[in-house]
Amino acid sequence: MSVLSRLPLLSLLLSGTALAAPVTTPTAADVHGLLDPLPLTLADPAAVENRCTATFTLATKAKTALEARTGAAAIATDFTAYDRLALILSDGSSEMYLISETNPDEKIRAAAEACVQKLASLVTDVSLSRPIYDRLSAIPTKGLDTKTAYALNKQLVSYRLAGVDKDAATRAKVTQLQKEIVETGLLFAKNIRDDKGDIVLKPEELKGLPQDYIDAHKPGTDGLVHISYDYPDIMPVNDFAAIRDTRRKVSVAFRNRGWPANETVLKTLLQKRHDLATLLGLPDYATLITADKMIGNPTRAAAFLDDVNAAAKPGATKDYDELFAFAKTVDPSIDRLEGWDNAYMQNLLRKQKYAVDAEVVRQYFTYDKARQGIFKLVGDLFGADIRPWNTPVWDKSVTAWELYDQGKLIGRFYLDMHPRKGKYNHAAQFPIRTGVTGQQVPVGALICNFPGSGPMDHDDVTTFLHEFGHLIHSLYSGKQTYSLQSMGNLQWDFIEAPSQLLEEWTWDYDTLKGFASNAQGQPIPEELVKKMNAGRQFGEAVRWKGQLAYSAVSLNFYNRAPDFDLATMYDTQISRYSMFPAVPNTHSYASFGHLDGYSAIYYTYVWSKAIALDLFTRFKADGIRDKATAMQYRKQVLEPGGSVDANALIQNFLGRPLSLDAFKDELAGK
C-alpha cells in the first residue's frame, strides 16, 4: 500500500510564509528524473542520505509551489500538481521503507529508516496544509468524470479527518504527535525484526519432526539444537513435534518475541494515537481510523465480529470437542487443549480421519515449484506473461521479474523470499513505484520468509499465492490517470479480499497437478488432493474464531483510552473469541506488528474474507478456471484499483451488493 495510506493519518499545516520570488512547479520530467531510477542497492549510508535529500528537496519544491498558486483552481493544474507531489512522497518513502526492511547492511537499514521518518514529517506537512486544501476544495466539480470526482472528494475527506479545519495551535500539536507516532511505529517494527531468538533444545526433543528439518538443525558445539524465530524454524515444530513440551517451549518463546522491548513502545504508540484522536475531537483512535473504511465506525466493527462469532461458534465447538477427544487418545494426560496442541493434533486427526498426512503433503512442494505454479496460474487466469528482469538486486537470493500482457509491459517486481539476518520477518507486498498511465509502470516486491530449499508446507504455498495476489492487484491497477487512484488508495478493509480469493486455487487439483511433484517427479495424486479438501473444512471455524480474537485485540487496544494493562487486555480478548486459552507468561502483543500498521482495523482480514468468498461464488458457478470469468474479474475488480468505491467493485462483478452468506456457510461447514 502507498505510504500515504500505510503511515498513520499524517497531518499539519505549513505556515504560509510570503515568497520572495515565484516557485516553479516540478515538471513531469523532474519527477521522472527522480523516480525512473530504482536505487535499491545503494552502496552505503551516505548514498542513502543523498537519495533522501534529493527526494525531500523535490517534494518540498512541489509543495511550496502548490501552496503559492493563485487564480482559478482546476483539476488540470492544481489536482495534477497535488498528485505529482503525492507521487514523489509516496514512491520516495516506499523505496526507503523497503531498504529499511531488507538491506543486508544494518547501517544502510538505519539510514533508510531515518529517511522514512524525515519524509513522513513532510507528508505530515502536506496532509494538513491549509493552502493546499483550499486549492483542492476550490476546484469546480461540475463536468468531472466519476473517477476523478471520486479521487478529489476522497482527498478532501482525508484532509478533514486529519483536522485541516483546526486552529494553528492544534495543527502544531498534531504535527508533533504524527512525528512521534511514525518514530514509535518504526521502533516497534525494528524490535520485532531484530529479535531473531535462540530457542535451545536437546536433539531428542525434535522427535517427530521431518528428517529434512532434523538434517538442517544439527546440534552445535554445545551438543544442543538452536532454532530461531524465523518461520521455517518455528512452523514445522508446531506441525510435527511429537513431544508436547517441545511445542510448549517453542510456542512460549515465539509468543515473547519483541518483549520486553516493545512493552513500553506499544504503550507509547497507543497513547500517542489516542492523544491524536482526542485532539481532533474524537473519542478514540478506532473512531478516527474506521471513519473512511467500508465498516464506517468501531461500533459496527464490533457488531460484525460478534455476528461472525455467532455463526462460527457451533462449528468451532463441534470441531474442538472432536479434536479434544482425539487428543486424549494420543495423550491421556491432556486435560485441555492449548494453542501449541492445535496444529499438531489437527494434523494427526486429519491423517487418521481423512488419510491426509501433512508430512507426506509437503513432499510435493518446494519454493521453486510453487513459484513456477503461481506464475502459470496467473498466466492461465489473467493472461500474465512473466519474464526475468535483468536488474541489480540487494541480495543474491532476490530475483527480479517483469509482467507483460500481450507483449505490453504492465509492471515489474522483485521476490525476496527467504529468511536472513536483519530482514523483515513476516510476509508482505511492498510497493516501490505507483503506476500512472503514460508516466511510469508499477513496481513492487514480495518480502517473505519461506524455506529456500527442501520441502515446503502447503500452508506456505497458500501464503505465497495470497501475497502474490496483492502484487498482481497492485500491478494490474497501475494504469490510472492519477497516482491517487491506485490500489493503495482503495478502502483498506477491502484490500485483503483479492488475495484471500486467490487462496482457493491452492486447493484445486487442476492447478496443483501442474507444479506439485515429489522428489521422483511424480505429480501430486488427485486422490490426495481430494482428501486434503475433505479435511480442509475441519478446524476452519476454530481458525476464524482465532482471527476474531486478534481482531478484537486490535479493536479494543484502540477503542478506548490506553489506561489498561496490555497483557490483561490481550488475554481478555483472546479468551472472548478463541477456542484456546491465552498462554500464561507470554506477551504476543509485543510482536503483533499489525498493531502498528493496521492499528484498530485487523478486523479487515475477517471482513475481506467474507468479500472474497462472496466474489468466489461467481467462480464456483462459472468454473474455477473459467478464463472469461477470470478476465472479467481482472477488469472489474483488480484493474480499477482505488478509482472507485469498493462497494462498486463488488456490485460490478456480482451484479448485487455484498452478502455474508457464503462466509457463514463456510463457517457452518456447508
Rosetta blueprint (number, residue, H / E / L):
1 M L
2 S L
3 V H
4 L H
5 S H
6 R H
7 L L
8 P L
9 L L
10 L L
11 S L
12 L L
13 L L
14 L L
15 S L
16 G L
17 T L
18 A L
19 L L
20 A L
21 A L
22 P L
23 V L
24 T L
25 T L
26 P L
27 T L
28 A H
29 A H
30 D H
31 V H
32 H H
33 G H
34 L H
35 L H
36 D L
37 P L
38 L L
39 P L
40 L L
41 T L
42 L L
43 A L
44 D L
45 P H
46 A H
47 A H
48 V H
49 E H
50 N H
51 R H
52 C H
53 T H
54 A H
55 T H
56 F H
57 T H
58 L H
59 A H
60 T H
61 K H
62 A H
63 K H
64 T H
65 A H
66 L H
67 E H
68 A L
69 R L
70 T L
71 G L
72 A L
73 A L
74 A L
75 I H
76 A H
77 T H
78 D H
79 F H
80 T H
81 A H
82 Y H
83 D H
84 R H
85 L H
86 A H
87 L H
88 I H
89 L H
90 S H
91 D H
92 G H
93 S H
94 S H
95 E H
96 M H
97 Y H
98 L H
99 I H
100 S H
101 E H
102 T H
103 N L
104 P L
105 D L
106 E H
107 K H
108 I H
109 R H
110 A H
111 A H
112 A H
113 E H
114 A H
115 C H
116 V H
117 Q H
118 K H
119 L H
120 A H
121 S H
122 L H
123 V H
124 T H
125 D H
126 V H
127 S H
128 L L
129 S L
130 R H
131 P H
132 I H
133 Y H
134 D H
135 R H
136 L H
137 S H
138 A L
139 I L
140 P L
141 T L
142 K L
143 G L
144 L L
145 D L
146 T H
147 K H
148 T H
149 A H
150 Y H
151 A H
152 L H
153 N H
154 K H
155 Q H
156 L H
157 V H
158 S H
159 Y H
160 R H
161 L H
162 A H
163 G L
164 V L
165 D L
166 K L
167 D L
168 A H
169 A H
170 T H
171 R H
172 A H
173 K H
174 V H
175 T H
176 Q H
177 L H
178 Q H
179 K H
180 E H
181 I H
182 V H
183 E H
184 T H
185 G H
186 L H
187 L H
188 F H
189 A H
190 K H
191 N H
192 I H
193 R H
194 D H
195 D L
196 K L
197 G L
198 D L
199 I E
200 V E
201 L E
202 K L
203 P H
204 E H
205 E H
206 L H
207 K L
208 G L
209 L L
210 P L
211 Q H
212 D H
213 Y H
214 I H
215 D H
216 A H
217 H L
218 K L
219 P L
220 G L
221 T L
222 D L
223 G L
224 L L
225 V E
226 H E
227 I E
228 S L
229 Y L
230 D L
231 Y H
232 P H
233 D H
234 I H
235 M H
236 P H
237 V H
238 N H
239 D H
240 F H
241 A L
242 A L
243 I L
244 R H
245 D H
246 T H
247 R H
248 R H
249 K H
250 V H
251 S H
252 V H
253 A H
254 F H
255 R L
256 N L
257 R L
258 G L
259 W L
260 P L
261 A H
262 N H
263 E H
264 T H
265 V H
266 L H
267 K H
268 T H
269 L H
270 L H
271 Q H
272 K H
273 R H
274 H H
275 D H
276 L H
277 A H
278 T H
279 L H
280 L L
281 G L
282 L L
283 P L
284 D L
285 Y H
286 A H
287 T H
288 L H
289 I H
290 T H
291 A L
292 D L
293 K L
294 M L
295 I L
296 G L
297 N L
298 P H
299 T H
300 R H
301 A H
302 A H
303 A H
304 F H
305 L H
306 D H
307 D H
308 V H
309 N H
310 A H
311 A H
312 A H
313 K H
314 P H
315 G H
316 A H
317 T H
318 K H
319 D H
320 Y H
321 D H
322 E H
323 L H
324 F H
325 A H
326 F H
327 A H
328 K H
329 T H
330 V H
331 D L
332 P L
333 S L
334 I L
335 D L
336 R L
337 L L
338 E L
339 G H
340 W H
341 D H
342 N H
343 A H
344 Y H
345 M H
346 Q H
347 N H
348 L H
349 L H
350 R H
351 K H
352 Q H
353 K H
354 Y L
355 A L
356 V L
357 D L
358 A H
359 E H
360 V H
361 V H
362 R H
363 Q H
364 Y H
365 F L
366 T L
367 Y H
368 D H
369 K H
370 A H
371 R H
372 Q H
373 G H
374 I H
375 F H
376 K H
377 L H
378 V H
379 G H
380 D H
381 L H
382 F H
383 G L
384 A L
385 D E
386 I E
387 R E
388 P E
389 W L
390 N L
391 T L
392 P L
393 V L
394 W L
395 D L
396 K L
397 S L
398 V L
399 T E
400 A E
401 W E
402 E E
403 L E
404 Y E
405 D E
406 Q L
407 G L
408 K E
409 L E
410 I E
411 G E
412 R E
413 F E
414 Y E
415 L E
416 D E
417 M L
418 H L
419 P L
420 R L
421 K L
422 G L
423 K L
424 Y L
425 N L
426 H L
427 A L
428 A E
429 Q E
430 F E
431 P E
432 I E
433 R E
434 T L
435 G L
436 V E
437 T L
438 G L
439 Q L
440 Q E
441 V L
442 P L
443 V E
444 G E
445 A E
446 L E
447 I E
448 C L
449 N L
450 F L
451 P L
452 G L
453 S L
454 G L
455 P L
456 M L
457 D L
458 H H
459 D H
460 D H
461 V H
462 T H
463 T H
464 F H
465 L H
466 H H
467 E H
468 F H
469 G H
470 H H
471 L H
472 I H
473 H H
474 S H
475 L H
476 Y H
477 S L
478 G L
479 K L
480 Q E
481 T L
482 Y L
483 S H
484 L H
485 Q H
486 S L
487 M H
488 G H
489 N H
490 L L
491 Q L
492 W L
493 D L
494 F L
495 I L
496 E L
497 A H
498 P H
499 S H
500 Q H
501 L H
502 L H
503 E H
504 E H
505 W H
506 T H
507 W H
508 D L
509 Y H
510 D H
511 T H
512 L H
513 K L
514 G L
515 F L
516 A L
517 S E
518 N L
519 A L
520 Q L
521 G L
522 Q L
523 P E
524 I L
525 P L
526 E H
527 E H
528 L H
529 V H
530 K H
531 K H
532 M H
533 N H
534 A H
535 G H
536 R H
537 Q L
538 F L
539 G L
540 E H
541 A H
542 V H
543 R H
544 W H
545 K H
546 G H
547 Q H
548 L H
549 A H
550 Y H
551 S H
552 A H
553 V H
554 S H
555 L H
556 N H
557 F H
558 Y H
559 N L
560 R L
561 A L
562 P L
563 D L
564 F L
565 D L
566 L H
567 A H
568 T H
569 M H
570 Y H
571 D H
572 T H
573 Q H
574 I H
575 S H
576 R H
577 Y H
578 S L
579 M L
580 F L
581 P L
582 A L
583 V L
584 P L
585 N L
586 T L
587 H L
588 S H
589 Y H
590 A H
591 S H
592 F L
593 G L
594 H H
595 L H
596 D H
597 G H
598 Y L
599 S L
600 A L
601 I L
602 Y L
603 Y L
604 T H
605 Y H
606 V H
607 W H
608 S H
609 K H
610 A H
611 I H
612 A H
613 L H
614 D H
615 L H
616 F H
617 T H
618 R H
619 F H
620 K H
621 A H
622 D H
623 G L
624 I L
625 R L
626 D L
627 K H
628 A H
629 T H
630 A H
631 M H
632 Q H
633 Y H
634 R H
635 K H
636 Q H
637 V H
638 L H
639 E L
640 P L
641 G L
642 G L
643 S L
644 V L
645 D L
646 A H
647 N H
648 A H
649 L H
650 I H
651 Q H
652 N H
653 F H
654 L H
655 G L
656 R L
657 P L
658 L L
659 S L
660 L L
661 D H
662 A H
663 F H
664 K H
665 D H
666 E H
667 L H
668 A L
669 G L
670 K L
